[in-house]
Amino acid sequence: MSVKEKAWIGPKGMSGRDGASGDMDYRATHGFGARLDTWKQIAGYLGRDERTAKRWEVTRGLRVRRAPGENRSTVHAWSGEVDDWLSGAAPETDPPALALLAAGSAGDRAAPVAIPAAWRPWRLLAAGIAAAAGIAALGLAYAGGALKAPRPAAPRSSATDGKPAPALYLKGLYAWQTRTRAGLSDAVADFSRVIADDPNYAPAWVGLADSYALMPEFGGMTPAQAYPQAKLAATRAVALDDRLAGAHRALGFADFWWSHDVAGSKREFERSLRLDPSSALTHHWYANVLADTGDFPRAVAEIEEAERRDPASTALRADEGLMMFGAGRGAEAVETLKAITSAQPGFASAHRYLSMIDFARGDDSDAIEEMATAARLNADPGEMAVASAAAKGYRQAGHLGMVRAILSQRAARYRDGAMRTYFLAESYAAVDADRAFALLGEALARGEPNIMDARSDSELRPLRADPRFAALLATLHLPPLPAAGGRGTG
């Protein structure tokens, strides 16, 4: 989750244990129900056999968890999450390209697969694409969405025997970079058709993983629908060609934002960078992961390396400014962002980041002004209404009036389905800790990727002394906060 992908925010049961950390799982006290500790228990709860339960994890996103570092056969699930999945989170039909792997483990690194002739090439993934097109967009989202990567070179994989990339694969790459709903649907279709013709062409599996990774932000799918498919496709790509840098990057993305496997994600990103240190996209996405774990100095180093690889990207420069603030380099951060607003007054993200910094510093008036500018540049009526309400609340009752006005607007947007649960939790953090923690539990249950921002999020600072916050970080496998609370926004 990119530190830049936040909504506007105001100011500053049962017991259970999650894997190797040994810490009390936050899910145990937030309505997740009973813990199901084996495939047999999960299948029994579903009223199906174990084979069906395993297939549904692979093809339909059934939320099954594995503690980082443990054998893939060691699984658990929470009955509340299974209930949510049964009530409608799962697609109606298995996406065919991913159903190929259902007969075996999603983690298998062995046998090639064959696609039935009836799926070639146009019918492949028709159901999945239709589902993506029919789901309302969520709006705010996650890591790397604003990065405009350089035009991609055609990768060569050992799985291709040195043959040039198919034209349809290259077409999918360009469609993916549009970051639009139609473009991503086209990319999924193009990559799937390549896979239909050659199921062992690893780069196409990477393209499929990257497409599903962006679907929650731009393509209209929920994280619970898109991320399991992204992880499966990335896992298949790594299985086919362990030397393909993009495969490890895609797996690192899914490990962090979906599986909450922080250590595994870092290993995959570092492996990807060893294979291809020239990728601005990989350096950028890895910087986001490092920032969310509180390692801002390394995050800044990674984003600077991304800039060296793509010096024309204003988005990267802006992200560097926000990460500098997290590293305790506030003056440099503001200078960097103000330089962008001076050179490119229409670049909304720089204004958004300045607003976030101003809020964290308690500069309410400046924060509201930057918030309003960004909302106007983005032509976002909802955020313009939030900024207007914030200004009115501040004039009438100062800081607290602003906080309550923002909360009221955000609560209304949340009720209308226009905002994620996590962002409402941010707005409650300063005024109602119990409500904020309840909403964080809901965000976790919904699989919202922004929950991985919790450790680095200055808007949640009022919650940090509460033991429930430490439990949340342990559940997410994020490092604990230092005793003094850390530097900057970290």
PLY file of the C-alpha trace (Angstrom):
ply
format ascii 1.0
element vertex 490
property float x
property float y
property float z
element edge 488
property int vertex1
property int vertex2
end_header
0.00 0.00 0.00
1.57 3.16 -1.07
1.89 5.77 1.64
0.38 8.18 -0.86
-2.83 6.23 -1.39
-4.75 7.52 1.64
-8.09 9.23 1.90
-8.27 12.71 3.36
-8.39 12.32 7.04
-8.61 14.63 9.94
-6.05 15.12 12.58
-3.95 14.05 14.38
-14.62 -13.34 21.81
-12.28 -15.92 21.49
-8.62 -16.52 22.12
-6.42 -17.49 19.24
-2.80 -17.45 18.18
-1.41 -16.74 14.77
1.49 -18.92 13.76
5.08 -18.39 14.61
4.69 -14.99 16.28
2.91 -16.50 19.27
1.03 -13.23 19.82
-2.67 -13.02 20.50
-4.37 -12.66 17.14
-6.34 -9.44 16.75
-8.97 -11.40 14.87
-9.82 -13.39 17.97
-11.40 -10.39 19.68
-13.01 -8.73 16.67
-15.86 -10.95 15.63
-13.98 -13.40 13.43
-15.65 -16.35 15.12
-14.09 -19.75 15.73
-10.67 -20.72 14.47
-10.61 -23.70 12.09
-7.16 -25.26 12.34
-7.02 -27.91 9.62
-8.29 -28.52 6.09
-10.63 -31.11 7.59
-12.20 -28.53 9.92
-12.45 -25.95 7.15
-14.07 -28.44 4.78
-16.43 -29.61 7.50
-17.53 -26.05 8.20
-18.22 -25.59 4.48
-20.04 -28.91 4.25
-17.71 -30.05 1.47
-14.79 -32.42 1.11
-11.19 -31.28 1.60
-10.45 -31.32 -2.13
-13.28 -28.88 -2.79
-12.15 -26.59 0.03
-8.61 -26.52 -1.38
-9.92 -25.84 -4.86
-12.03 -22.94 -3.62
-8.98 -21.37 -2.01
-7.21 -21.49 -5.37
-10.02 -20.46 -7.69
-12.49 -18.43 -5.67
-10.45 -16.67 -3.02
-11.59 -18.63 0.04
-9.65 -16.92 2.84
-7.30 -19.57 4.18
-4.31 -18.42 6.18
-0.78 -19.69 6.59
1.63 -18.34 9.18
4.75 -16.91 7.53
7.65 -19.33 7.59
5.55 -22.43 8.14
4.86 -25.32 5.79
2.12 -24.55 3.27
0.16 -27.55 4.49
-0.28 -25.87 7.90
-3.42 -23.77 7.48
-6.14 -22.13 9.48
-9.25 -20.08 8.79
-11.72 -18.02 10.77
-15.38 -18.97 10.63
-16.46 -15.33 10.35
-14.33 -14.83 7.25
-15.68 -18.04 5.76
-19.22 -16.81 6.45
-18.47 -13.49 4.71
-17.04 -15.38 1.76
-20.11 -17.62 1.55
-22.44 -14.60 1.69
-21.17 -13.18 -1.56
-17.47 -12.36 -1.55
-16.76 -15.31 -3.84
-17.26 -15.16 -7.60
-20.08 -17.27 -8.98
-17.77 -19.32 -11.17
-14.13 -20.32 -11.16
-11.99 -18.13 -13.44
-10.84 -20.71 -16.01
-7.20 -19.66 -16.27
-6.79 -20.11 -12.54
-8.97 -23.18 -12.34
-6.19 -24.93 -14.22
-4.29 -25.21 -10.98
-7.19 -26.31 -8.82
-6.39 -29.99 -9.04
-3.10 -29.43 -7.23
-1.64 -27.14 -4.62
-1.32 -23.44 -5.43
2.22 -23.72 -4.19
3.31 -26.56 -6.44
6.42 -25.75 -8.45
6.21 -28.78 -10.63
4.19 -30.06 -13.52
3.20 -27.90 -16.50
-0.52 -27.60 -17.06
-2.66 -28.09 -20.13
-5.69 -26.00 -21.01
-8.77 -27.70 -22.48
-9.26 -26.87 -26.15
-12.76 -25.56 -25.44
-11.23 -22.62 -23.55
-9.03 -21.45 -26.43
-8.67 -18.63 -26.97
-11.61 -16.23 -26.81
-13.73 -17.91 -24.18
-10.95 -17.90 -21.62
-11.76 -15.82 -18.56
-15.00 -14.50 -20.02
-16.75 -15.04 -16.70
-13.95 -13.37 -14.75
-13.90 -10.34 -17.05
-17.66 -9.96 -16.86
-17.50 -10.08 -13.07
-14.79 -7.41 -13.04
-16.87 -5.15 -15.26
-19.97 -5.53 -13.13
-18.62 -4.52 -9.73
-18.62 -0.90 -8.58
-15.19 0.71 -8.32
-13.94 1.37 -4.79
-12.07 4.55 -5.63
-9.14 4.79 -3.22
-6.60 2.03 -3.24
-3.12 0.77 -2.94
0.49 0.53 -3.87
2.03 1.96 -6.95
-1.16 2.94 -8.75
0.12 6.34 -9.84
3.45 5.09 -11.12
3.71 5.32 -14.89
6.38 2.80 -15.68
8.57 3.16 -18.76
7.41 1.30 -21.86
8.26 -2.30 -21.05
10.82 -4.37 -22.84
9.72 -7.83 -23.84
11.11 -10.20 -21.19
12.52 -13.52 -22.19
11.89 -16.48 -19.96
13.57 -19.84 -19.85
10.06 -21.19 -20.38
10.03 -19.61 -23.86
13.27 -21.23 -25.09
14.54 -17.78 -26.07
11.67 -17.03 -28.43
10.47 -13.42 -28.72
7.41 -12.50 -26.70
4.09 -13.01 -28.52
2.54 -9.86 -29.96
-0.60 -10.48 -27.91
1.50 -10.50 -24.74
2.99 -7.10 -25.62
-0.52 -5.82 -26.35
-1.52 -6.92 -22.85
1.41 -5.04 -21.32
0.37 -1.79 -22.95
-3.27 -2.32 -21.94
-2.15 -2.93 -18.36
-0.31 0.38 -18.25
-3.46 2.36 -19.03
-4.58 1.81 -15.43
-8.19 1.93 -16.60
-11.06 -0.48 -16.10
-11.29 -1.25 -19.81
-7.52 -1.49 -20.17
-7.15 -3.95 -17.31
-9.99 -6.10 -18.61
-8.26 -6.14 -22.00
-4.97 -7.02 -20.33
-6.53 -9.95 -18.46
-8.07 -11.19 -21.70
-4.82 -10.80 -23.67
-2.64 -12.53 -21.09
-5.20 -15.29 -20.70
-5.26 -15.93 -24.44
-1.47 -16.20 -24.43
-1.74 -18.72 -21.60
-4.40 -20.61 -23.53
-1.93 -21.09 -26.38
1.07 -21.72 -24.13
0.22 -22.47 -20.47
3.92 -22.52 -19.59
4.75 -19.02 -20.84
5.73 -17.51 -17.48
5.67 -13.80 -18.45
1.97 -14.06 -19.28
1.30 -15.37 -15.78
3.22 -12.34 -14.44
1.05 -10.06 -16.57
-2.07 -11.75 -15.24
-0.84 -11.31 -11.64
-0.02 -7.64 -12.19
-3.42 -7.05 -13.79
-5.30 -8.55 -10.87
-3.06 -6.58 -8.48
-4.40 -3.33 -9.96
-8.02 -4.46 -10.30
-9.18 -3.23 -6.86
-8.00 0.29 -7.64
-8.86 0.63 -11.31
-10.78 -2.43 -12.45
-13.80 -2.64 -10.17
-12.95 -5.85 -8.31
-12.75 -6.11 -4.54
-9.43 -7.11 -2.94
-11.02 -10.38 -1.81
-11.82 -11.19 -5.43
-8.66 -9.93 -7.10
-5.76 -10.61 -4.74
-6.08 -14.40 -4.43
-5.99 -14.60 -8.22
-2.98 -12.28 -8.33
-1.15 -14.46 -5.84
-2.00 -17.67 -7.65
-0.84 -16.32 -11.01
2.39 -14.99 -9.46
3.04 -18.31 -7.74
2.58 -20.11 -11.04
4.98 -17.71 -12.78
7.67 -18.35 -10.16
7.10 -22.08 -10.47
7.62 -21.90 -14.23
10.66 -19.61 -14.16
12.36 -18.79 -10.89
14.71 -16.40 -12.74
11.92 -14.08 -13.89
12.22 -10.88 -11.85
8.63 -9.77 -12.46
7.30 -13.03 -11.05
9.04 -12.42 -7.72
7.87 -8.80 -7.65
4.26 -9.86 -8.24
4.50 -12.52 -5.54
6.04 -10.02 -3.12
3.11 -7.67 -3.74
0.52 -10.37 -3.04
2.42 -11.71 -0.03
2.34 -8.28 1.63
-1.04 -6.81 0.78
-3.06 -10.03 0.80
-1.27 -12.67 2.88
0.33 -10.25 5.37
3.55 -12.23 5.01
5.96 -9.36 5.60
9.16 -11.41 5.71
8.18 -13.43 2.65
7.31 -10.27 0.74
10.69 -8.71 1.45
12.45 -11.88 0.31
10.55 -11.83 -2.99
11.23 -8.15 -3.67
14.92 -8.56 -2.88
15.11 -11.60 -5.13
13.43 -9.60 -7.89
15.92 -6.75 -7.54
18.88 -9.11 -7.61
17.54 -10.49 -10.89
16.72 -7.07 -12.37
18.04 -4.06 -10.44
16.95 -1.72 -13.25
13.19 -1.95 -12.59
11.78 1.37 -11.36
8.46 -0.35 -10.64
10.05 -2.93 -8.34
12.06 -0.31 -6.45
8.87 1.74 -6.06
6.69 -1.09 -4.80
9.42 -2.29 -2.45
9.76 1.24 -1.08
6.04 1.15 -0.23
6.50 -2.10 1.68
9.50 -0.76 3.59
7.63 2.43 4.51
4.71 0.44 5.90
7.06 -1.61 8.06
8.51 1.64 9.45
11.86 1.34 7.69
11.72 4.84 6.20
15.46 5.29 5.60
15.55 2.22 3.36
12.23 3.23 1.80
13.72 6.60 0.82
16.79 4.85 -0.61
14.57 2.58 -2.72
12.39 5.40 -4.00
15.49 7.40 -4.89
16.76 4.42 -6.85
13.40 4.23 -8.63
13.82 7.91 -9.56
17.26 7.23 -10.97
15.71 4.55 -13.17
12.78 6.77 -14.18
13.91 10.38 -13.71
10.93 11.87 -15.55
8.40 10.58 -13.01
6.90 13.34 -10.87
4.91 10.71 -8.99
8.11 9.10 -7.74
9.51 12.44 -6.63
6.33 13.20 -4.72
6.39 9.82 -3.02
9.97 10.47 -1.99
8.83 13.67 -0.29
6.23 11.85 1.78
8.67 9.10 2.71
11.21 11.74 3.78
8.63 13.01 6.22
8.21 9.51 7.60
11.98 9.33 8.05
11.94 12.46 10.21
13.19 14.76 7.46
10.24 17.11 7.56
11.89 20.24 6.21
13.29 18.36 3.19
9.93 16.71 2.61
8.06 20.00 2.49
10.74 21.60 0.31
10.55 18.70 -2.15
6.76 18.81 -2.39
6.55 22.59 -2.65
9.07 22.49 -5.47
6.70 20.15 -7.32
3.66 22.36 -6.71
5.66 25.34 -7.99
6.87 23.60 -11.14
3.65 21.65 -11.79
0.74 23.40 -10.01
-1.73 20.91 -11.47
-0.09 17.84 -9.91
-2.68 16.96 -7.27
-0.71 14.35 -5.33
1.87 16.88 -4.10
-0.92 19.01 -2.63
-2.46 15.91 -1.08
0.81 14.95 0.57
1.37 18.47 1.88
-2.09 18.33 3.42
-1.27 15.06 5.15
1.97 16.53 6.51
0.20 19.70 7.67
-2.44 17.64 9.48
0.25 15.57 11.20
2.02 18.75 12.30
-1.18 20.40 13.52
-1.19 23.09 10.81
-4.93 22.84 10.29
-5.47 25.95 8.17
-2.74 25.07 5.67
-3.88 21.44 5.64
-7.44 22.41 4.70
-6.19 24.70 1.93
-4.01 21.96 0.41
-6.85 19.44 0.79
-9.21 21.71 -1.12
-6.65 22.32 -3.88
-6.05 18.61 -4.40
-9.78 17.86 -4.45
-10.35 20.59 -7.03
-7.49 19.37 -9.23
-8.84 15.82 -9.04
-12.38 17.05 -9.81
-13.57 14.98 -6.84
-16.94 16.32 -5.59
-16.88 14.11 -2.50
-13.51 15.34 -1.31
-14.41 18.92 -2.21
-17.39 18.59 0.15
-15.10 17.22 2.87
-12.70 20.14 2.45
-15.55 22.66 2.53
-16.99 21.12 5.69
-13.53 21.07 7.29
-13.05 24.76 6.60
-16.46 25.63 8.03
-15.91 23.48 11.12
-12.50 25.05 11.71
-13.92 28.59 11.50
-16.69 27.76 13.95
-14.92 25.64 16.55
-11.22 25.35 15.73
-9.43 22.04 15.58
-12.19 19.95 17.20
-14.81 21.51 14.93
-12.71 20.57 11.91
-12.26 17.02 13.17
-15.96 16.48 13.73
-16.90 18.03 10.39
-14.50 15.76 8.52
-15.76 12.73 10.44
-19.38 13.58 9.62
-18.63 13.87 5.90
-16.62 10.69 5.83
-19.26 8.75 7.72
-21.81 9.82 5.12
-19.51 8.76 2.29
-18.93 5.43 4.02
-22.67 4.83 4.34
-23.01 5.52 0.62
-20.33 2.93 -0.16
-17.92 5.58 -1.44
-15.11 4.95 1.03
-13.30 2.02 2.57
-13.68 1.05 6.21
-10.02 1.71 6.99
-10.30 5.39 6.07
-13.27 5.86 8.38
-11.24 4.23 11.16
-8.57 6.88 10.60
-11.13 9.63 11.10
-12.40 8.08 14.33
-8.93 7.56 15.83
-8.76 11.01 17.45
-12.27 11.03 18.91
-13.43 7.45 19.63
-10.82 4.73 20.07
-13.34 1.92 20.54
-15.11 2.76 17.30
-11.78 3.13 15.51
-10.62 -0.32 16.63
-13.97 -1.86 15.68
-13.62 -0.39 12.18
-10.02 -1.60 11.91
-11.31 -5.07 12.73
-13.89 -4.74 9.95
-11.23 -3.55 7.50
-9.13 -6.59 8.39
-12.11 -8.89 7.93
-12.85 -7.40 4.50
-9.29 -7.92 3.35
-8.74 -4.20 2.77
-5.09 -3.79 1.80
-4.82 -0.38 3.51
-4.78 -2.18 6.86
-1.08 -2.75 6.20
-0.58 1.03 6.52
-1.49 0.89 10.21
2.02 0.97 11.63
3.22 3.94 9.58
-0.06 5.87 9.65
0.26 9.12 11.61
-3.55 9.42 11.70
-3.67 6.35 13.95
-1.11 7.83 16.34
-3.77 8.40 19.07
-4.31 4.63 19.21
-0.69 3.57 19.59
-0.59 3.39 23.39
-3.59 1.04 23.45
-2.68 -2.68 23.78
-5.14 -3.39 20.98
-2.86 -1.58 18.56
0.08 -3.83 19.42
-2.20 -6.84 18.92
-3.20 -5.54 15.50
0.43 -5.12 14.42
1.25 -8.63 15.64
-1.67 -10.06 13.67
-0.43 -8.30 10.54
3.14 -9.50 11.21
4.31 -5.89 11.22
7.21 -4.93 13.53
6.21 -3.58 16.94
6.58 0.12 17.54
9.66 1.24 19.47
9.05 2.16 23.07
9.34 5.89 22.38
6.97 5.75 19.42
9.59 6.23 16.72
10.54 9.24 14.66
8.50 11.29 12.26
5.28 9.64 11.20
6.71 6.18 11.70
0 1
1 2
2 3
3 4
4 5
5 6
6 7
7 8
8 9
9 10
10 11
12 13
13 14
14 15
15 16
16 17
17 18
18 19
19 20
20 21
21 22
22 23
23 24
24 25
25 26
26 27
27 28
28 29
29 30
30 31
31 32
32 33
33 34
34 35
35 36
36 37
37 38
38 39
39 40
40 41
41 42
42 43
43 44
44 45
45 46
46 47
47 48
48 49
49 50
50 51
51 52
52 53
53 54
54 55
55 56
56 57
57 58
58 59
59 60
60 61
61 62
62 63
63 64
64 65
65 66
66 67
67 68
68 69
69 70
70 71
71 72
72 73
73 74
74 75
75 76
76 77
77 78
78 79
79 80
80 81
81 82
82 83
83 84
84 85
85 86
86 87
87 88
88 89
89 90
90 91
91 92
92 93
93 94
94 95
95 96
96 97
97 98
98 99
99 100
100 101
101 102
102 103
103 104
104 105
105 106
106 107
107 108
108 109
109 110
110 111
111 112
112 113
113 114
114 115
115 116
116 117
117 118
118 119
119 120
120 121
121 122
122 123
123 124
124 125
125 126
126 127
127 128
128 129
129 130
130 131
131 132
132 133
133 134
134 135
135 136
136 137
137 138
138 139
139 140
140 141
141 142
142 143
143 144
144 145
145 146
146 147
147 148
148 149
149 150
150 151
151 152
152 153
153 154
154 155
155 156
156 157
157 158
158 159
159 160
160 161
161 162
162 163
163 164
164 165
165 166
166 167
167 168
168 169
169 170
170 171
171 172
172 173
173 174
174 175
175 176
176 177
177 178
178 179
179 180
180 181
181 182
182 183
183 184
184 185
185 186
186 187
187 188
188 189
189 190
190 191
191 192
192 193
193 194
194 195
195 196
196 197
197 198
198 199
199 200
200 201
201 202
202 203
203 204
204 205
205 206
206 207
207 208
208 209
209 210
210 211
211 212
212 213
213 214
214 215
215 216
216 217
217 218
218 219
219 220
220 221
221 222
222 223
223 224
224 225
225 226
226 227
227 228
228 229
229 230
230 231
231 232
232 233
233 234
234 235
235 236
236 237
237 238
238 239
239 240
240 241
241 242
242 243
243 244
244 245
245 246
246 247
247 248
248 249
249 250
250 251
251 252
252 253
253 254
254 255
255 256
256 257
257 258
258 259
259 260
260 261
261 262
262 263
263 264
264 265
265 266
266 267
267 268
268 269
269 270
270 271
271 272
272 273
273 274
274 275
275 276
276 277
277 278
278 279
279 280
280 281
281 282
282 283
283 284
284 285
285 286
286 287
287 288
288 289
289 290
290 291
291 292
292 293
293 294
294 295
295 296
296 297
297 298
298 299
299 300
300 301
301 302
302 303
303 304
304 305
305 306
306 307
307 308
308 309
309 310
310 311
311 312
312 313
313 314
314 315
315 316
316 317
317 318
318 319
319 320
320 321
321 322
322 323
323 324
324 325
325 326
326 327
327 328
328 329
329 330
330 331
331 332
332 333
333 334
334 335
335 336
336 337
337 338
338 339
339 340
340 341
341 342
342 343
343 344
344 345
345 346
346 347
347 348
348 349
349 350
350 351
351 352
352 353
353 354
354 355
355 356
356 357
357 358
358 359
359 360
360 361
361 362
362 363
363 364
364 365
365 366
366 367
367 368
368 369
369 370
370 371
371 372
372 373
373 374
374 375
375 376
376 377
377 378
378 379
379 380
380 381
381 382
382 383
383 384
384 385
385 386
386 387
387 388
388 389
389 390
390 391
391 392
392 393
393 394
394 395
395 396
396 397
397 398
398 399
399 400
400 401
401 402
402 403
403 404
404 405
405 406
406 407
407 408
408 409
409 410
410 411
411 412
412 413
413 414
414 415
415 416
416 417
417 418
418 419
419 420
420 421
421 422
422 423
423 424
424 425
425 426
426 427
427 428
428 429
429 430
430 431
431 432
432 433
433 434
434 435
435 436
436 437
437 438
438 439
439 440
440 441
441 442
442 443
443 444
444 445
445 446
446 447
447 448
448 449
449 450
450 451
451 452
452 453
453 454
454 455
455 456
456 457
457 458
458 459
459 460
460 461
461 462
462 463
463 464
464 465
465 466
466 467
467 468
468 469
469 470
470 471
471 472
472 473
473 474
474 475
475 476
476 477
477 478
478 479
479 480
480 481
481 482
482 483
483 484
484 485
485 486
486 487
487 488
488 489
